[in-house]
Amino acid sequence: MSKTWDAIIIGGGAAGLFCAGVAGQLGKRVLVLDHASVLGEKIRISGGGRCNFTNLHSSPANFLSLNSHFIKSALARYPSSEFIKLVNAHGINYHEKHQGQLFCDDSAMQIIEMLMTECKKGGVKIRFPVTVESIAQDASEWLIHTSDGVEKTKAVVMATGGLPVPAIGASAYSLDIAKQFGLSVVDPRPALVPLSFTAETFGNLNDLAGLSVPVRIAAGSKGHRYGACRFNEDLLLTHKGLSGPGVLQASSYWVEGEPIHIDWLGAIERPGGFNCDVLFNNDENRLKSAETILASVLPQRLAKAFAEQKNLMGRKWAEVSKKDRQALKELITNWSVKPAGTLGWKKAEVMLGGVDTKELDSQTMMARNYPGLFFIGECVDVTGHLGGHNFQWAWASGFACAQALNSFS
């Protein structure tokens, strides 16, 4: 058995490696353990291989948690601007893609290499692949039983992430440890995930697959676990259901058995603004067919599908009653549909739920009733919107934990 470490971090992903690098450079003796044969796989595959490593506008409003105040301290102490400084210091070129989302110009591997370099600067020891078999508290120390032997540490940091993408080794180990020590866990479920539909609900998916449309989409309600949302984003129709940024965002708020609401015209931008009433009540459209009018603001295939659904194909607008026009408008601007479910952990980008924040100190990430036991990153009940916010939570929670480790004795 080696001499006691200042901290052992379980999990060599974004939060774990970043926390280790910061703590190591503060003079702490840190060991990182991971069961994977390759570290940082979730970073590597993120953002289409270019890693959406943060968001310029990341704030508490971009996160879901049963305790919305929990996020504030960590984000304030380590905002996205601080991580951007680190990226710049490593000479990594990046670009803003959409609404503050920052991506590497070259490769996500640059972020992994940066984290490894920071760990090296701090003298961090990293061991992988190694299996953690058990974690136990022994007086003021912690015993970590691994496939390579037993290690002693003053503090243990759980940073094993969540359940998405099981193919790269995702697990619920952090949640298992939380439960072992009696900490409450908010039931996890897939988030930022495509939604599926039955053939009866949305029978013409095959005809529409591949279409991307800007929409306004809403899900959830004030009375639900994480409240309600409304996003103006692109929606992608697929063979299995709905995907794209708008649907991924809404999936985090969607409640099983309830509908989502889509305004197919809500996100349309037109010079001088877009007036939906003018579209449906314009006398200049009298001799045009219903599908032609809809195709002026929607993709042709989608316009045809809506016209068919209301039995208006081939009918001149002058022949469509006011009642039918109103029904068509309601269908397009407030389309309510119940998803059958999500595409599950294999397609989810993040996990919703996790270690209940009421069990943790928001300034240190340490369990209130177990000094020396910390939880950071995705395993905590903090889930960001799409667009780099989840990585920012990894950096912010990891930084808060590292600062706490520096003063922990």
Secondary structure, DSSP 8 states (H G I E B T S, - for coil): ----BSEEEE--SHHHHHHHHHHHHTT--EEEE-SSSSTTHHHHHGGGGT-EEEETT--GGGEE-SSTTHHHHHHHHS-HHHHHHHHHHTT--EEE-STTEEEESS-THHHHHHHHHHHHHTT-EEE-S--EEEEEEETTEEEEEETTEEEEES-EEE----SS-GGGT---HHHHHHHHTT--EEEEEEES--EE--TTTSTTHHHHTT-EEEEEEEEE-TTSTT-EEEEEEEEEE-SSEEEHHHHHHHHTT--TTS-EEEETTTT---TT---HHHHHH-GGGTTSBHHHHHHTTS-HHHHHHHHHHTT-TT-BGGGS-HHHHHHHHHHHHSEEE---EE--TTT-SEEEEEE-GGGB-TTT-BBTTSTTEEE-GGGBS-EE-TTTHHHHHHHHHHHHHHHHHHH--
